[in-house]
Amino acid sequence: MSEIKRTLRQPVDSGSNEEKLMGAGTHEPPPFLRTWKRVYIAVLCYLAALIAALYAVTQHFRFR
Protein backbone atom coordinates (compact mmCIF):
# COMPACT_ATOMS: atom_id res chain seq x y z
CA MET A 1 0.00 0.00 0.00
CA SER A 2 2.82 2.41 0.78
CA GLU A 3 4.28 1.87 -2.73
CA ILE A 4 1.01 2.95 -4.28
CA LYS A 5 0.96 6.14 -2.23
CA ARG A 6 4.58 6.91 -3.21
CA THR A 7 3.87 6.48 -6.91
CA LEU A 8 0.77 8.63 -6.68
CA ARG A 9 2.65 11.44 -4.96
CA GLN A 10 5.50 11.69 -7.48
CA PRO A 11 5.73 15.07 -9.24
CA VAL A 12 4.37 15.31 -12.76
CA ASP A 13 6.97 15.54 -15.53
CA SER A 14 6.79 18.94 -17.22
CA GLY A 15 7.90 17.61 -20.65
CA SER A 16 5.50 18.03 -23.54
CA ASN A 17 3.18 15.22 -24.47
CA GLU A 18 4.19 15.50 -28.14
CA GLU A 19 7.78 14.56 -27.33
CA LYS A 20 6.60 11.54 -25.39
CA LEU A 21 4.22 10.41 -28.12
CA MET A 22 6.74 10.90 -30.91
CA GLY A 23 9.50 9.12 -29.01
CA ALA A 24 11.82 12.10 -28.88
CA GLY A 25 15.33 11.09 -28.00
CA THR A 26 14.94 7.46 -29.01
CA HIS A 27 17.05 6.79 -32.07
CA GLU A 28 16.85 3.06 -32.52
CA PRO A 29 18.41 1.49 -35.61
CA PRO A 30 16.09 -0.34 -37.98
CA PRO A 31 15.79 -4.11 -37.60
CA PHE A 32 17.62 -4.61 -40.93
CA LEU A 33 19.97 -2.71 -43.27
CA ARG A 34 21.59 -0.95 -40.26
CA THR A 35 20.53 2.64 -41.13
CA TRP A 36 17.21 4.31 -41.85
CA LYS A 37 18.66 5.92 -44.98
CA ARG A 38 19.28 2.45 -46.46
CA VAL A 39 15.75 1.37 -45.56
CA TYR A 40 14.29 4.41 -47.33
CA ILE A 41 16.44 3.80 -50.41
CA ALA A 42 15.39 0.14 -50.47
CA VAL A 43 11.72 1.11 -50.26
CA LEU A 44 12.11 3.65 -53.09
CA CYS A 45 13.91 1.08 -55.27
CA TYR A 46 11.19 -1.49 -54.57
CA LEU A 47 8.46 0.99 -55.51
CA ALA A 48 10.29 2.02 -58.70
CA ALA A 49 10.69 -1.65 -59.71
CA LEU A 50 7.03 -2.35 -58.95
CA ILE A 51 5.88 0.62 -61.01
CA ALA A 52 8.13 -0.43 -63.91
CA ALA A 53 6.87 -4.02 -63.75
CA LEU A 54 3.23 -2.96 -63.69
CA TYR A 55 3.84 -0.56 -66.57
CA ALA A 56 5.44 -3.37 -68.59
CA VAL A 57 2.50 -5.70 -67.90
CA THR A 58 0.06 -2.94 -68.86
CA GLN A 59 1.88 -2.32 -72.15
CA HIS A 60 2.03 -6.03 -72.94
CA PHE A 61 -1.71 -6.63 -72.43
CA ARG A 62 -3.11 -3.37 -73.79
CA PHE A 63 -5.80 -3.33 -76.46
CA ARG A 64 -4.47 -2.63 -79.92
PyMOL commands that set and color helices and strands:
alter all, ss='L'
color gray80, all
select helices_A, chain A and resi 2-8+17-22+36-60
alter helices_A, ss='H'
color red, helices_A
deselect
rebuild
show_as cartoon
